[in-house]
Every structure is written in C-alpha cells, then in structure tokens.
Amino acid sequence: MISIVFPSILVYDLSIVFNCFGDSVWETIELLHQRKHISEYVRDSILFQLACACFVRLSTYLHHDSHDDRVSLLQTVQLEHSYSAKGGESRWPMPGELLFMLCDYMIPLKDAIQADSSNISKVLLLDTQQSDWWCRLQTMYYCGWYEQAYKSFVSTFDEEQINDLEKFREVIGRSGHKLSTVMCEVIGEVLFKATKLDQAERFFNARENQAN
C-alpha cells in the first residue's frame, strides 16, 4: 500500500535533497524542521503518517507471523478463521478510520508536492492545513463524524464566507479548489445535520444549479 511506504520514501528523498541525515528517520524529520526546510505542520504531518505506517506494518507482520503486509478493510470477513481454511488469503483487518485519517494527512501533502515540484522548498514551508480542509471534511463526512466535520468546516471559514457563495468560491479558489456538485452536496449535508438549514439550502441550490 502506498500509504505505508510513502512517509519513509518522502523522508529519504528529502534527506538527500537537503543533505540532512539523522541517525533515524525520526531524527531526520526533526533536523529538517530545525534547519527550516519544512514547516511545523509538515513535520507533524509526516510524523503522524510515519507512526501510522509503522503501526500498520507491525500489525500485519504479527498477524501473518512473517514479512507480509497484506491488509483488508473487510474486518468482519477477515476475522473469521474459517476464511483462510476455505482457501482465502489471510489479511490483517485494518480499521477503515485509520486508513482515512492516514490519507487525510498524506494526500494534501502529496498533491501539493506534485502540483509545484519545481519549487519544493516553498511547498514544504507552507502551512498546508488551510488547503487540505476539503480532504479533511470528506474524511469526517464519509466516516459519519458529522459533528466533527461541522466543527472543522466552521473553524476554516467564517460566517460571512459561508453565507456568501461568491466569497466562498473566491476563498477556496486560492487553494486550488472549485465549488463542484460533490463539494456542494457534502457541505450541504454537513450543515443540514448541524441544523444550519438556511446555509445548507444555499449549497444544495448551488448543487442543483450546477447539475442543470
């Protein structure tokens, strides 16, 4: 899985680019931050990804009793011992929430690097938390964490921006986002579940207007 190998590969590549080597991957990340090659947010993001990757890899090795990192999100099926007895491949049942949270940190950073690879130093010094709000909102929404999704959304945008779709389009456009029908639907649902009916209606209407 790319989510398991991406953090270590990223740190290895950055250590070569910036000629910054520590005694361990963890120390290398700290050195990159101390020498101002990466922002505090990027450091914390990589540390979280690396910790998750280590947990997943160790869990799979213990599950298979070998260097086998096969996983499955079908936990109820994989937990049945009869599955392997019937010829199916045994896989470690990875919690779906863990995968979503890992990707929540990994995808924005990966996309930012790919979008501006010619200026890698600039990308790594940015606080990408503001630009990855959409990934975070989708993660919480599809996990069913509606209250957390609402809190995350209103902590990113103020009332004026939420109430004025033109201003909202302008703000999200600065981080490379467009107000798509999917975005309108997800935001509308999050606002609706938070009983912000007037605000939800604006995004639902925007979704219908774009669909027509």
PyMOL commands that set and color helices and strands:
alter all, ss='L'
color gray80, all
select helices_A, chain A and resi 2-17+25-34+40-64+75-78+82-85+96-115+117-124+133-142+146-156+159-163+165-173+181-193+197-211
alter helices_A, ss='H'
color red, helices_A
select strands_A, chain A and resi 71-72+92-93
alter strands_A, ss='S'
color yellow, strands_A
deselect
rebuild
show_as cartoon
